[in-house]
Amino acid sequence: MRKNTLIILIVSMVISGCAGFLPVMATETALIPEPEIPARATMIEAATAIAAQAPEGWLTYDNDAYGFYFHYPPQYEVLTDETNLYGWENGIVLLYNGGQSYDIAVQVWESAEEMGAFYGGEDERLHVYPVGVQIISVMNITNEAESDAIIESFTIY
């Protein structure tokens, strides 16, 4: 009888100890503060692998080196040559529809600080996409509606 009482007492203590431990774990987990998201992160856009359909008659530019594509109207020129990219730090693609300025500039950056040093506080026309450890920025230079449509089709794969 004494042996049974001892076993029951030990089992009860083990069960009570385990039951008391679980709420402590839940309380400690609840006390972990949520990480702060820097203000600059709000301009980072979600990378998407959903294939966007090109509007009828539009062409597609595909960049395998950085894993993205976008659609653009046929009257635009896609410029990737060294001569046109000269002066565009880290430029990889420029879109041009005639006129005095390029319409869209696509650049690749090693860090947000590097990109911030180039663009300063420009946020409204700058679209930013993380790609691995790098950042791709897409700047709507002329702020035309057609440029917005091109940028909306920008897709990371």
N, C-alpha and C positions, 0 to 999 in steps of 0.2 A: 504494500500500500504506500509506504513511504517513498519507494522508488517511482511509482506512478505519479505521485504528487510532485516529485522533483522534476520529472520529465514534462508534466503539464506546465509547471512554473517556468521552465526554461523555454518551452515552445511559446508560451504567452508573452514572455519578455522579448523574444525574437520578433514575433508578429507585431507587438506594440512598437518596438524599435523601428521596424521597417515602415510601419504606417506613419510614425512620427517623422520619418526622414523625407517622405514624399512631399508633404506641404512645404517643407523648408526649401527643397529644390525648386519648386514652382515659384516660391516667393523670391528666391535669389535670381531666377531667370527673369522675372518681371522687373527686377531692379536694374537690369542692364540698360543703359541709356541708348536711345536710337542715335545712329551716326548723323552728324550734320552734313547736309549736302551743300557744297559751295554754290554761291549765286551763279557762277559761270556755268555750272552744270545744266542750268535750265536752258541754255542755248544749244546743248548737245541734242541732236535729233536721233530718233530711234532708227537704227539700221534695219532694213527690211529685206527679206529674201523673197517676198511675194512679187511675182513677175507682173509689172505694170504693163498694160496694153498700150501700145503706141497709137496716138490719134491717126486716123487715116491719112496716108501720104507722108507721114513723118518718118525720119530715118532713126537708126539707133547707133549710138557710139558705145562701144564696149571696151573697157580697159581691164585686161586680164592681170596686169602687173599689180594693180591695187584692188581688184575685185569689185568693180562697180560698172554700171551702165546708166545711160539716160537717153531719152528720146528728144529729137529736135526737128524743127521744120526744115525742109530742103533748101530754103533760101539762106540758111545759116552756114557758115564755114566753120569746120572744126579744125583748129590750129594746134599742132603739137610739135612743130619744128622749132629748132633752137633760135632762129631769127625772131620769130614772133613772141616766143616766151622770154626773150631777153628783157630784163627789167622787172619781170614778175618772179620775185623770189619764190623758189620752190614750186613754180608753175608747172603743171603737167598737161593742162588743156585750156584753151581759150575758145570761146564761141564768138563769132563776129557776124553781124548782119548789115555791114556797111556803116557809114557814118564816121564820126570822129573818135569813137571809142569802141573797145571790145564790149560785148554785152554780158558775158559771164566768164569768170576766172575760176578754175579749179586748181587748188594747190594742196600739197601734202606737207605736214609739219611733224616734227619730232615731239613737240610738247605744246601745251596750251599757252605757256609763257612765250614761246617763240612766235606763235600765231598772234598773241596779244600784242607783242612788240611791233608787229607789222601793221595790224589793224587798229590798235588802240581800243577805243570804246565803241567801235562800229558793231552794232548788234542786229539792227533791223534788217539789213540786206545780206547778212552773213549767215550761212547755214553750215553747221559743223557736224561731221560724222566720224565717230571713232572707228578705226580699222586696225585691229590688233593693238600694237603699242603706238601707232601713229594716228594722226588726225587729218582728215580731208576736209578742207573748207571749200565752199562754193559761194562765190560772191556775185550777187546780182548788181552789176555795175550800173546799168542804165535804168534799172527799176521798171522795166516794161512788163506788161501783163504776159506777153509771150515768154519772157524770161522766167517769170514765176511758174508758168506751166512746164517749162523745161526742168526747172529745179524740183518741182513736185514729182517728176518722173524719175528723179535720181534714186537709184536702188543699189544697195550693197549686197553682194552675194557671197 
